[in-house]
Every structure is written in structure tokens, then in C-alpha cells.
Amino acid sequence: MRNTDTSYYLTTALQALQAAYRANHDLSVATHLSQAMDALHRMSHQSSKNGRINQQAANDPYEMDEFNSAV
């Protein structure tokens, strides 16, 4: 459920920034909006990437940790 909430908020923030970017006529503000949109796109990509990794990872309770001193 957390990934769904994160995705929703990222999408909402991106849509708001894109609307502000379209309505804006000040170049300096547009630069900041563009940077914020880029950061949110990267966060969205990272969030979806981490979600896929967590779904694919299978925890083996008998697998030894490489830092275990007994190994």
C-alpha cells in the first residue's frame, strides 16, 4: 500500500508542477519548477524500481550472511 500512496503523491506533485510550469512566464521560476519536476521524476523512477526489486526478492531463512563470522 505504501508504494501506491507514494506513487499517488508523486503523480499529484508532478501534475501540479507541470501546470505551474505551463502557466508561468518568469524564466527564473521556470528553471526551479523544471528542476523540481526532474527530481520528482527521478524519485518516481527510483520508487518503482525499488518496488520491483522488493517484490522479486525472495528471502531464504537458511541463507548465510556474507558477514557472518562463522562462514
C-alpha positions as CSV (number, residue, x, y, z in Angstrom):
1,M,0.0,0.0,0.0
2,R,2.9,2.4,0.7
3,N,4.1,2.3,-2.9
4,T,0.6,3.1,-4.1
5,D,0.5,6.1,-1.7
6,T,4.0,7.3,-2.8
7,S,3.1,6.9,-6.4
8,Y,-0.1,8.9,-5.9
9,Y,1.6,11.8,-4.2
10,L,4.4,11.9,-6.7
11,T,2.0,12.0,-9.6
12,T,-0.1,14.7,-7.9
13,A,3.0,16.8,-7.2
14,L,4.2,16.3,-10.8
15,Q,0.9,17.4,-12.2
16,A,0.8,20.5,-10.1
17,L,4.3,21.5,-11.1
18,Q,3.6,20.9,-14.7
19,A,0.5,23.1,-14.5
20,A,2.5,25.8,-12.8
21,Y,5.3,25.5,-15.4
22,R,2.7,26.0,-18.2
23,A,1.1,29.0,-16.6
24,N,4.4,30.6,-15.6
25,H,6.0,33.4,-17.6
26,D,9.1,34.1,-15.5
27,L,12.2,32.3,-16.7
28,S,13.9,32.0,-13.3
29,V,10.8,30.4,-11.7
30,A,10.5,28.1,-14.7
31,T,14.1,26.9,-14.1
32,H,13.2,26.0,-10.5
33,L,10.0,24.3,-11.5
34,S,11.9,22.3,-14.1
35,Q,14.4,21.2,-11.6
36,A,11.7,20.1,-9.1
37,M,9.9,18.2,-11.8
38,D,13.1,16.4,-12.8
39,A,13.7,15.5,-9.1
40,L,10.2,14.1,-8.8
41,H,10.6,12.1,-12.0
42,R,13.8,10.6,-10.6
43,M,12.1,9.8,-7.3
44,S,9.2,8.2,-9.1
45,H,11.6,6.1,-11.2
46,Q,13.6,5.1,-8.1
47,S,10.4,4.3,-6.2
48,S,9.1,2.0,-8.9
49,K,12.5,0.4,-9.3
50,N,12.7,-0.4,-5.6
51,G,9.2,-1.7,-5.6
52,R,10.1,-4.2,-8.3
53,I,13.2,-5.3,-6.5
54,N,11.4,-5.8,-3.2
55,Q,8.7,-7.8,-5.0
56,Q,11.2,-10.0,-6.8
57,A,13.5,-10.6,-3.8
58,A,12.8,-13.9,-2.0
59,N,14.2,-14.2,1.5
60,D,15.8,-17.5,2.2
61,P,15.8,-18.0,6.0
62,Y,18.6,-20.5,5.7
63,E,20.9,-18.3,3.6
64,M,24.1,-17.3,5.4
65,D,25.0,-13.6,5.5
66,E,28.4,-13.0,3.9
67,F,29.5,-11.0,7.0
68,N,28.7,-13.9,9.4
69,S,31.9,-14.7,11.3
70,A,31.1,-18.4,11.3
71,V,31.3,-18.6,7.5
